[in-house]
Amino acid sequence: MVVFSSHQLDHVESFCEELIVLEKGKAIIEGRIEQVKKDFKKQNIKIIGDVNIETLKSIPGVFQVIENSNEIIVKIEDENVAKDVFEYIKTCNNIMKYDVEQASLSEIFIAKVGGLKNEKA
């Protein structure tokens, strides 16, 4: 076993199979990375193509839509919402990419640590 310590969660995600995230000496996230991501449930959909941003935002379970210069990222509550987004995408023209991804460790960390700070306030 090798212990790897880093604040760079993208490195942890690349190099490690298991992780433990400590906040003031207490474990707030731990386990196999694939299971941590699965348990988090929230996912991202990356889309390249002609879509209506307002229509995407109106789909129940979509909590954020980010427009980048080359793609749109749709943040969803769980995998069931991906089906509803896909139903809309099937009605659009010129879709070159539709990719559903699990949340990154950074997103999970922010959600967990941010939630703890809000609970203490």
N, C-alpha and C positions, 0 to 999 in steps of 0.2 A: 504494500500500500504506500502511496505517496500522498503527502498532505500538501495542498496548494492553497495559499492564502492570497486573496486579491480583492480589491475594490472594483476591479474591472469585470463586471458580470458577463460581458461578451467573451472575455477570455475563459472564464469559468465554464461557460456554455460550450465553448469550443474544445476544451481540454478534459473536462471532468464528466464522470458518470453519476456521481452523487455529490450532494452539497449540504452544508448547514450554514444558515445565515443567523448571526447573533446580533441582538439588539440589547445593549446593556447587560451582557452576559446570559441572556435567555435566548433559546432557539425560537425563531419566528418562522423559519422555513427550513425544512430538512427532508432528505430522502433522495431517491433516484430522480434525476432531472426530468426524465420523460414522465414520471408519475406526478411530480410537482406541477408541471405544465398541464397535464391532463386534469388534475384536481382543480386547477385555477378556473377552468372552463372558458374564460373569455378568449376570443380569437380575433385575428385580423384577416381581412380579405384584401388582397392587392388586385387592383383592376387597372387595365390599360384599355381604353376605348371610349366611345361616345356614350356617356350616361348622364342622366339628370341628377345632380347632386341633391336637390330638394326631395326627389322621389326616394333616393337612398336613405336620407335622413328620416323620412316618414315611415320607414319599415319598422314595425315593433321589434324591439331588441337591439336595434342599431343605436349605440350611444354616442358615437362620434364619427365624422367623416372628415378626412384630411386630404386636401388637394395639394399634391406636389407637382413639380413641373412635368414629370414624366409618368406619374401614376396616381391613382386615388387609393387611399387606405381607408377601409371601412372597419371600424371597431365594433364587435358584436358581443352580446352577452354569453352566448353558447353556440354549440354546433348546430342546433336546430334552426337558428336564425340564418345560418349560411344557406339553407335550402330556400328560404323566402327571398334572400338576396339573389340567389341563382335564378329563381323564377322570374324576377324582374330583369336580370341580365339577359336572359334568353329572348326578351322582346327588343333588345337594343341592337344597333348596327355597329359594325367595326370593332368588335371586342377582340382584342389581341391577347389579353391575359386575364385569367380569373384564378387566383391562387389563395386557398385558405391555409393559414398558418396559425400555430399556437402562439400565444403571447410570449414575448422574450422574458428572460429572467429579470432584466431591468424593469420591465413593466410590472411584473409580479412583485418585485422588491418594493417599488414605489407604492403599489396598491396596499401591500401588507404594512409597510412602515408608516405610510401616510395614514392608514386606518388606525394604527396604534396611537399616533400622535393626536388624531381627532378624538379618540376615545378618552384620552387623558385630559383634554382641554375642558 
